[in-house]
Amino acid sequence: EDNINESGTICSQDYLFAENLFNDINRIVEEAFIDNGELKSCPEYTLMNQDTSDTDTIIIDFGDGNPDDCLLYGKERKGKIIITFSGKYRDSLSIIRTTFDHYYTNNNWIQGEYIITNYGKNQQGNIMFSNEVIGGSITTNNGTINYNSNMLKEWISGSNTFSDIYDDKYVMNGTAYGNSSNDQDFEVTIVEDLYIDQTCFTENYCIISSGNIELTPLGYTKRYLEYGDTTCDCNVKVNLNNSEYFLVINN
């Protein structure tokens, strides 16, 4: 096997791309509970209070794909994000389920289910969440990425200023698995907690500023992806058989 093989590199790149897209969705979901779009020209928000099962719905509508309709955070979007919830983001024991209705970002078609569960505060007084992607699918110009993840996040800073998600910081660990755009299965384990700094959203679209993961493409040698040294950038160092190369997370 070559130190740097094309299949393993595509797996690494596709994983980073999928992870980043769902971080973007997390931001949209969080903001939906703050102003319901009152401060934005797009998207259009519809809040449906059913009250029949203590579950309510927010529909976030990005329109039909006219580029002039909705350019949110520098990305062209269309379709709908549908959120059903038993409580708000910071409410203990709330469950927030997100699905997609022909939702595209920069012509990438996103499907699946994204679930945020609030477990309440830990012994340190920090709110704990699970973040799950179930049956995630991203159809790109290069093929389809299948993606599933099960992550645990600790809200370590910024929870006292809930109306401003851009000062929030988290640490995260967990696992993921999927199938890349070249039909290569892969598995991911976080081996050093990822540090999520949402102030990075104000500079670029990559919010994981440090931490390491182990990524194993089926049939190939595992490799380690290092997110950096707390700076806000989209560069990830890959270590494979004591050789190093860099990847840039795509938007």
Phi and psi in degrees as GROMACS dihedral restraints (atoms count N, CA, C in turn):
[ dihedral_restraints ]
;  ai    aj    ak    al  type     phi  dphi    fc
    3     4     5     6     1   -68.5    20    10
    4     5     6     7     1   151.9    20    10
    6     7     8     9     1   -57.6    20    10
    7     8     9    10     1   -42.2    20    10
    9    10    11    12     1  -118.1    20    10
   10    11    12    13     1   105.2    20    10
   12    13    14    15     1  -103.6    20    10
   13    14    15    16     1   147.8    20    10
   15    16    17    18     1   -62.1    20    10
   16    17    18    19     1   -42.3    20    10
   18    19    20    21     1   -62.0    20    10
   19    20    21    22     1   -45.9    20    10
   21    22    23    24     1   -65.1    20    10
   22    23    24    25     1   -35.4    20    10
   24    25    26    27     1   -66.6    20    10
   25    26    27    28     1   -41.3    20    10
   27    28    29    30     1   -64.0    20    10
   28    29    30    31     1   -40.7    20    10
   30    31    32    33     1   -57.9    20    10
   31    32    33    34     1   -47.3    20    10
   33    34    35    36     1   -62.0    20    10
   34    35    36    37     1   -46.7    20    10
   36    37    38    39     1   -63.1    20    10
   37    38    39    40     1   -42.1    20    10
   39    40    41    42     1   -67.9    20    10
   40    41    42    43     1   -38.7    20    10
   42    43    44    45     1   -61.2    20    10
   43    44    45    46     1   -47.8    20    10
   45    46    47    48     1   -60.9    20    10
   46    47    48    49     1   -38.7    20    10
   48    49    50    51     1   -64.3    20    10
   49    50    51    52     1   -46.7    20    10
   51    52    53    54     1   -64.0    20    10
   52    53    54    55     1   -45.1    20    10
   54    55    56    57     1   -57.8    20    10
   55    56    57    58     1   -43.8    20    10
   57    58    59    60     1   -67.2    20    10
   58    59    60    61     1   -38.6    20    10
   60    61    62    63     1   -62.9    20    10
   61    62    63    64     1   -40.9    20    10
   63    64    65    66     1   -75.7    20    10
   64    65    66    67     1   -25.7    20    10
   66    67    68    69     1   -63.3    20    10
   67    68    69    70     1   -38.5    20    10
   69    70    71    72     1   -63.9    20    10
   70    71    72    73     1   -42.4    20    10
   72    73    74    75     1   -64.3    20    10
   73    74    75    76     1   -39.8    20    10
   75    76    77    78     1   -57.4    20    10
   76    77    78    79     1   -41.9    20    10
   78    79    80    81     1   -61.9    20    10
   79    80    81    82     1   -44.5    20    10
   81    82    83    84     1   -62.6    20    10
   82    83    84    85     1   -40.5    20    10
   84    85    86    87     1   -64.5    20    10
   85    86    87    88     1   -46.6    20    10
   87    88    89    90     1   -57.4    20    10
   88    89    90    91     1   -47.1    20    10
   90    91    92    93     1   -66.7    20    10
   91    92    93    94     1   -25.7    20    10
   93    94    95    96     1   -62.8    20    10
   94    95    96    97     1   -25.4    20    10
   96    97    98    99     1   -91.2    20    10
   97    98    99   100     1     0.1    20    10
   99   100   101   102     1   -99.6    20    10
  100   101   102   103     1   -58.1    20    10
  102   103   104   105     1  -126.6    20    10
  103   104   105   106     1    -0.8    20    10
  105   106   107   108     1    49.2    20    10
  106   107   108   109     1    34.0    20    10
  108   109   110   111     1    85.1    20    10
  109   110   111   112     1     4.5    20    10
  111   112   113   114     1   -63.1    20    10
  112   113   114   115     1   -25.4    20    10
  114   115   116   117     1   -99.1    20    10
  115   116   117   118     1     7.9    20    10
  117   118   119   120     1  -123.7    20    10
  118   119   120   121     1   151.6    20    10
  120   121   122   123     1   -82.1    20    10
  121   122   123   124     1   -21.3    20    10
  123   124   125   126     1  -152.7    20    10
  124   125   126   127     1   153.1    20    10
  126   127   128   129     1   -82.8    20    10
  127   128   129   130     1  -174.6    20    10
  129   130   131   132     1   -95.9    20    10
  130   131   132   133     1   131.7    20    10
  132   133   134   135     1  -107.2    20    10
  133   134   135   136     1   136.9    20    10
  135   136   137   138     1  -126.9    20    10
  136   137   138   139     1   120.5    20    10
  138   139   140   141     1  -102.3    20    10
  139   140   141   142     1   122.5    20    10
  141   142   143   144     1  -115.8    20    10
  142   143   144   145     1   111.0    20    10
  144   145   146   147     1   -96.9    20    10
  145   146   147   148     1    99.2    20    10
  147   148   149   150     1   -83.3    20    10
  148   149   150   151     1   -43.4    20    10
  150   151   152   153     1    64.1    20    10
  151   152   153   154     1     6.1    20    10
  153   154   155   156     1   -82.1    20    10
  154   155   156   157     1   -27.2    20    10
  156   157   158   159     1  -135.2    20    10
  157   158   159   160     1    22.5    20    10
  159   160   161   162     1    60.7    20    10
  160   161   162   163     1    23.9    20    10
  162   163   164   165     1  -122.2    20    10
  163   164   165   166     1   126.9    20    10
  165   166   167   168     1  -113.6    20    10
  166   167   168   169     1   171.2    20    10
  168   169   170   171     1  -135.0    20    10
  169   170   171   172     1   137.7    20    10
  171   172   173   174     1  -118.6    20    10
  172   173   174   175     1   127.4    20    10
  174   175   176   177     1  -107.3    20    10
  175   176   177   178     1   123.9    20    10
  177   178   179   180     1  -108.0    20    10
  178   179   180   181     1   113.0    20    10
  180   181   182   183     1  -109.5    20    10
  181   182   183   184     1   117.5    20    10
  183   184   185   186     1   -96.2    20    10
  184   185   186   187     1     3.9    20    10
  186   187   188   189     1    91.0    20    10
  187   188   189   190     1  -168.9    20    10
  189   190   191   192     1  -100.9    20    10
  190   191   192   193     1    10.0    20    10
  192   193   194   195     1   107.2    20    10
  193   194   195   196     1     0.6    20    10
  195   196   197   198     1   -64.4    20    10
  196   197   198   199     1   121.1    20    10
  198   199   200   201     1   -55.4    20    10
  199   200   201   202     1   -25.3    20    10
  201   202   203   204     1   -79.1    20    10
  202   203   204   205     1   -13.0    20    10
  204   205   206   207     1   -73.4    20    10
  205   206   207   208     1   -50.1    20    10
  207   208   209   210     1  -152.1    20    10
  208   209   210   211     1   102.6    20    10
  210   211   212   213     1  -113.3    20    10
  211   212   213   214     1    94.7    20    10
  213   214   215   216     1  -107.7    20    10
  214   215   216   217     1   125.5    20    10
  216   217   218   219     1    54.0    20    10
  217   218   219   220     1    38.3    20    10
  219   220   221   222     1    77.4    20    10
  220   221   222   223     1    10.0    20    10
  222   223   224   225     1  -122.3    20    10
  223   224   225   226     1   137.3    20    10
  225   226   227   228     1   -76.8    20    10
  226   227   228   229     1   134.0    20    10
  228   229   230   231     1  -136.0    20    10
  229   230   231   232     1   153.0    20    10
  231   232   233   234     1  -153.5    20    10
  232   233   234   235     1   164.6    20    10
  234   235   236   237     1    89.7    20    10
  235   236   237   238     1  -165.7    20    10
  237   238   239   240     1  -128.5    20    10
  238   239   240   241     1   144.7    20    10
  240   241   242   243     1  -107.7    20    10
  241   242   243   244     1   127.3    20    10
  243   244   245   246     1  -115.5    20    10
  244   245   246   247     1   120.5    20    10
  246   247   248   249     1  -113.6    20    10
  247   248   249   250     1   123.6    20    10
  249   250   251   252     1  -111.9    20    10
  250   251   252   253     1   140.0    20    10
  252   253   254   255     1  -148.8    20    10
  253   254   255   256     1   145.9    20    10
  255   256   257   258     1   -98.1    20    10
  256   257   258   259     1    -8.4    20    10
  258   259   260   261     1  -171.0    20    10
  259   260   261   262     1   171.0    20    10
  261   262   263   264     1   -77.1    20    10
  262   263   264   265     1   171.5    20    10
  264   265   266   267     1   -54.1    20    10
  265   266   267   268     1   -43.2    20    10
  267   268   269   270     1   -91.8    20    10
  268   269   270   271     1     1.3    20    10
  270   271   272   273     1   -79.1    20    10
  271   272   273   274     1   128.7    20    10
  273   274   275   276     1   -58.7    20    10
  274   275   276   277     1   135.4    20    10
  276   277   278   279     1    71.8    20    10
  277   278   279   280     1     7.7    20    10
  279   280   281   282     1   -70.2    20    10
  280   281   282   283     1   147.8    20    10
  282   283   284   285     1  -124.1    20    10
  283   284   285   286     1   124.3    20    10
  285   286   287   288     1  -117.9    20    10
  286   287   288   289     1   114.8    20    10
  288   289   290   291     1  -109.0    20    10
  289   290   291   292     1   129.1    20    10
  291   292   293   294     1  -119.0    20    10
  292   293   294   295     1   128.4    20    10
  294   295   296   297     1  -126.6    20    10
  295   296   297   298     1   177.4    20    10
  297   298   299   300     1  -134.8    20    10
  298   299   300   301     1   139.3    20    10
  300   301   302   303     1  -119.5    20    10
  301   302   303   304     1    96.7    20    10
  303   304   305   306     1    49.1    20    10
  304   305   306   307     1    47.6    20    10
  306   307   308   309     1   -90.4    20    10
  307   308   309   310     1   128.0    20    10
  309   310   311   312     1  -127.5    20    10
  310   311   312   313     1   142.4    20    10
  312   313   314   315     1  -129.4    20    10
  313   314   315   316     1   123.1    20    10
  315   316   317   318     1    48.6    20    10
  316   317   318   319     1    44.3    20    10
  318   319   320   321     1    68.1    20    10
  319   320   321   322     1    12.6    20    10
  321   322   323   324     1   -97.2    20    10
  322   323   324   325     1   122.5    20    10
  324   325   326   327     1   -87.4    20    10
  325   326   327   328     1   119.6    20    10
  327   328   329   330     1  -108.8    20    10
  328   329   330   331     1   130.4    20    10
  330   331   332   333     1  -134.0    20    10
  331   332   333   334     1   168.9    20    10
  333   334   335   336     1   116.3    20    10
  334   335   336   337     1  -164.3    20    10
  336   337   338   339     1  -133.3    20    10
  337   338   339   340     1   135.9    20    10
  339   340   341   342     1  -122.6    20    10
  340   341   342   343     1   121.0    20    10
  342   343   344   345     1  -122.1    20    10
  343   344   345   346     1   126.2    20    10
  345   346   347   348     1  -111.6    20    10
  346   347   348   349     1   124.4    20    10
  348   349   350   351     1  -118.8    20    10
  349   350   351   352     1   126.8    20    10
  351   352   353   354     1   -92.1    20    10
  352   353   354   355     1   116.6    20    10
  354   355   356   357     1   -92.4    20    10
  355   356   357   358     1     2.8    20    10
  357   358   359   360     1    84.7    20    10
  358   359   360   361     1  -167.9    20    10
  360   361   362   363     1   -89.6    20    10
  361   362   363   364     1   143.9    20    10
  363   364   365   366     1   -87.1    20    10
  364   365   366   367     1  -172.1    20    10
  366   367   368   369     1   -65.6    20    10
  367   368   369   370     1   -22.2    20    10
  369   370   371   372     1   -86.7    20    10
  370   371   372   373     1    -0.9    20    10
  372   373   374   375     1    82.5    20    10
  373   374   375   376     1    13.3    20    10
  375   376   377   378     1   -98.8    20    10
  376   377   378   379     1   140.4    20    10
  378   379   380   381     1   -74.0    20    10
  379   380   381   382     1   135.6    20    10
  381   382   383   384     1  -109.7    20    10
  382   383   384   385     1   141.0    20    10
  384   385   386   387     1  -130.8    20    10
  385   386   387   388     1   149.2    20    10
  387   388   389   390     1  -104.8    20    10
  388   389   390   391     1   140.0    20    10
  390   391   392   393     1  -122.1    20    10
  391   392   393   394     1   116.1    20    10
  393   394   395   396     1  -120.7    20    10
  394   395   396   397     1   135.8    20    10
  396   397   398   399     1  -110.6    20    10
  397   398   399   400     1   121.9    20    10
  399   400   401   402     1  -118.8    20    10
  400   401   402   403     1   122.2    20    10
  402   403   404   405     1    63.0    20    10
  403   404   405   406     1    33.4    20    10
  405   406   407   408     1   -66.3    20    10
  406   407   408   409     1   141.0    20    10
  408   409   410   411     1  -145.5    20    10
  409   410   411   412     1   129.5    20    10
  411   412   413   414     1  -126.0    20    10
  412   413   414   415     1   111.5    20    10
  414   415   416   417     1   -93.2    20    10
  415   416   417   418     1   115.8    20    10
  417   418   419   420     1  -113.7    20    10
  418   419   420   421     1   177.0    20    10
  420   421   422   423     1   -66.6    20    10
  421   422   423   424     1   -19.9    20    10
  423   424   425   426     1   -99.5    20    10
  424   425   426   427     1    -0.7    20    10
  426   427   428   429     1   132.4    20    10
  427   428   429   430     1  -175.1    20    10
  429   430   431   432     1  -105.1    20    10
  430   431   432   433     1   134.2    20    10
  432   433   434   435     1  -103.8    20    10
  433   434   435   436     1   122.7    20    10
  435   436   437   438     1   -99.1    20    10
  436   437   438   439     1   135.8    20    10
  438   439   440   441     1  -147.0    20    10
  439   440   441   442     1   129.6    20    10
  441   442   443   444     1  -134.0    20    10
  442   443   444   445     1   142.8    20    10
  444   445   446   447     1  -149.1    20    10
  445   446   447   448     1   156.4    20    10
  447   448   449   450     1  -139.9    20    10
  448   449   450   451     1   101.3    20    10
  450   451   452   453     1  -118.8    20    10
  451   452   453   454     1   150.4    20    10
  453   454   455   456     1  -117.1    20    10
  454   455   456   457     1   125.0    20    10
  456   457   458   459     1  -117.8    20    10
  457   458   459   460     1   138.5    20    10
  459   460   461   462     1  -114.2    20    10
  460   461   462   463     1   125.1    20    10
  462   463   464   465     1   -84.8    20    10
  463   464   465   466     1    99.7    20    10
  465   466   467   468     1   -96.5    20    10
  466   467   468   469     1   -14.0    20    10
  468   469   470   471     1  -158.9    20    10
  469   470   471   472     1   144.3    20    10
  471   472   473   474     1    96.2    20    10
  472   473   474   475     1    -0.9    20    10
  474   475   476   477     1   -71.6    20    10
  475   476   477   478     1   -16.9    20    10
  477   478   479   480     1   -82.8    20    10
  478   479   480   481     1    -8.8    20    10
  480   481   482   483     1  -121.7    20    10
  481   482   483   484     1    67.6    20    10
  483   484   485   486     1   -63.6    20    10
  484   485   486   487     1   -28.4    20    10
  486   487   488   489     1   -72.3    20    10
  487   488   489   490     1    -9.2    20    10
  489   490   491   492     1  -122.5    20    10
  490   491   492   493     1    99.2    20    10
  492   493   494   495     1   -77.9    20    10
  493   494   495   496     1    -8.3    20    10
  495   496   497   498     1   -86.5    20    10
  496   497   498   499     1     2.7    20    10
  498   499   500   501     1  -110.2    20    10
  499   500   501   502     1    11.1    20    10
  501   502   503   504     1   -82.1    20    10
  502   503   504   505     1   143.5    20    10
  504   505   506   507     1  -135.3    20    10
  505   506   507   508     1   142.0    20    10
  507   508   509   510     1  -135.7    20    10
  508   509   510   511     1   159.6    20    10
  510   511   512   513     1  -117.9    20    10
  511   512   513   514     1   147.7    20    10
  513   514   515   516     1  -142.1    20    10
  514   515   516   517     1   141.7    20    10
  516   517   518   519     1  -140.5    20    10
  517   518   519   520     1   168.4    20    10
  519   520   521   522     1   147.8    20    10
  520   521   522   523     1  -159.8    20    10
  522   523   524   525     1  -137.6    20    10
  523   524   525   526     1   164.4    20    10
  525   526   527   528     1  -153.1    20    10
  526   527   528   529     1   161.8    20    10
  528   529   530   531     1  -154.8    20    10
  529   530   531   532     1   162.6    20    10
  531   532   533   534     1   180.0    20    10
  532   533   534   535     1  -163.7    20    10
  534   535   536   537     1  -139.9    20    10
  535   536   537   538     1   126.6    20    10
  537   538   539   540     1   -82.5    20    10
  538   539   540   541     1   176.5    20    10
  540   541   542   543     1   -66.7    20    10
  541   542   543   544     1   -15.5    20    10
  543   544   545   546     1  -103.6    20    10
  544   545   546   547     1    21.7    20    10
  546   547   548   549     1    65.2    20    10
  547   548   549   550     1    38.5    20    10
  549   550   551   552     1  -110.5    20    10
  550   551   552   553     1   120.1    20    10
  552   553   554   555     1   -69.4    20    10
  553   554   555   556     1   149.6    20    10
  555   556   557   558     1  -149.9    20    10
  556   557   558   559     1   156.6    20    10
  558   559   560   561     1  -128.8    20    10
  559   560   561   562     1   147.3    20    10
  561   562   563   564     1  -132.6    20    10
  562   563   564   565     1   136.0    20    10
  564   565   566   567     1  -132.4    20    10
  565   566   567   568     1   131.7    20    10
  567   568   569   570     1   -77.6    20    10
  568   569   570   571     1   119.9    20    10
  570   571   572   573     1  -103.8    20    10
  571   572   573   574     1   -16.5    20    10
  573   574   575   576     1  -138.8    20    10
  574   575   576   577     1   122.4    20    10
  576   577   578   579     1   -43.4    20    10
  577   578   579   580     1   136.2    20    10
  579   580   581   582     1   -81.8    20    10
  580   581   582   583     1   136.4    20    10
  582   583   584   585     1  -102.8    20    10
  583   584   585   586     1   116.8    20    10
  585   586   587   588     1  -103.1    20    10
  586   587   588   589     1   118.8    20    10
  588   589   590   591     1  -119.6    20    10
  589   590   591   592     1   101.4    20    10
  591   592   593   594     1   -75.9    20    10
  592   593   594   595     1    -6.4    20    10
  594   595   596   597     1   -63.8    20    10
  595   596   597   598     1   -22.0    20    10
  597   598   599   600     1   -64.5    20    10
  598   599   600   601     1   -23.0    20    10
  600   601   602   603     1   -58.5    20    10
  601   602   603   604     1   -27.9    20    10
  603   604   605   606     1   -77.4    20    10
  604   605   606   607     1   -13.9    20    10
  606   607   608   609     1  -107.7    20    10
  607   608   609   610     1   -36.7    20    10
  609   610   611   612     1  -159.2    20    10
  610   611   612   613     1  -162.4    20    10
  612   613   614   615     1  -108.9    20    10
  613   614   615   616     1     7.9    20    10
  615   616   617   618     1  -109.3    20    10
  616   617   618   619     1   120.8    20    10
  618   619   620   621     1  -114.0    20    10
  619   620   621   622     1    -4.2    20    10
  621   622   623   624     1   -89.4    20    10
  622   623   624   625     1   111.9    20    10
  624   625   626   627     1  -101.9    20    10
  625   626   627   628     1   -12.7    20    10
  627   628   629   630     1  -162.2    20    10
  628   629   630   631     1   168.5    20    10
  630   631   632   633     1   117.8    20    10
  631   632   633   634     1   166.0    20    10
  633   634   635   636     1  -132.7    20    10
  634   635   636   637     1   145.2    20    10
  636   637   638   639     1  -127.3    20    10
  637   638   639   640     1   156.9    20    10
  639   640   641   642     1  -108.6    20    10
  640   641   642   643     1   122.0    20    10
  642   643   644   645     1  -119.2    20    10
  643   644   645   646     1   128.0    20    10
  645   646   647   648     1  -122.6    20    10
  646   647   648   649     1   107.4    20    10
  648   649   650   651     1   -72.6    20    10
  649   650   651   652     1   137.1    20    10
  651   652   653   654     1   -56.3    20    10
  652   653   654   655     1   123.3    20    10
  654   655   656   657     1    87.3    20    10
  655   656   657   658     1     0.4    20    10
  657   658   659   660     1  -126.1    20    10
  658   659   660   661     1   166.8    20    10
  660   661   662   663     1   -69.8    20    10
  661   662   663   664     1   140.4    20    10
  663   664   665   666     1   -64.4    20    10
  664   665   666   667     1   152.4    20    10
  666   667   668   669     1  -134.8    20    10
  667   668   669   670     1   158.3    20    10
  669   670   671   672     1  -114.4    20    10
  670   671   672   673     1   128.1    20    10
  672   673   674   675     1  -106.7    20    10
  673   674   675   676     1   120.7    20    10
  675   676   677   678     1  -108.8    20    10
  676   677   678   679     1   124.0    20    10
  678   679   680   681     1   -83.2    20    10
  679   680   681   682     1    -8.7    20    10
  681   682   683   684     1   123.4    20    10
  682   683   684   685     1  -158.5    20    10
  684   685   686   687     1  -125.5    20    10
  685   686   687   688     1    45.9    20    10
  687   688   689   690     1    76.9    20    10
  688   689   690   691     1     4.4    20    10
  690   691   692   693     1   -84.9    20    10
  691   692   693   694     1   156.0    20    10
  693   694   695   696     1   -87.9    20    10
  694   695   696   697     1    90.8    20    10
  696   697   698   699     1  -145.8    20    10
  697   698   699   700     1   177.2    20    10
  699   700   701   702     1  -112.8    20    10
  700   701   702   703     1    24.1    20    10
  702   703   704   705     1   -96.6    20    10
  703   704   705   706     1   132.8    20    10
  705   706   707   708     1  -127.0    20    10
  706   707   708   709     1   128.8    20    10
  708   709   710   711     1   -90.2    20    10
  709   710   711   712     1   132.1    20    10
  711   712   713   714     1  -108.3    20    10
  712   713   714   715     1   126.9    20    10
  714   715   716   717     1  -111.2    20    10
  715   716   717   718     1   118.8    20    10
  717   718   719   720     1  -136.7    20    10
  718   719   720   721     1   115.1    20    10
  720   721   722   723     1    52.5    20    10
  721   722   723   724     1    42.9    20    10
  723   724   725   726     1    66.8    20    10
  724   725   726   727     1    12.0    20    10
  726   727   728   729     1  -107.0    20    10
  727   728   729   730     1   149.9    20    10
  729   730   731   732     1  -125.1    20    10
  730   731   732   733     1   143.4    20    10
  732   733   734   735     1  -149.1    20    10
  733   734   735   736     1   170.2    20    10
  735   736   737   738     1  -119.4    20    10
  736   737   738   739     1   145.6    20    10
  738   739   740   741     1  -121.6    20    10
  739   740   741   742     1   148.9    20    10
  741   742   743   744     1  -110.7    20    10
  742   743   744   745     1   127.1    20    10
  744   745   746   747     1   -69.3    20    10
  745   746   747   748     1   124.8    20    10
  747   748   749   750     1   -75.8    20    10
  748   749   750   751     1   150.2    20    10
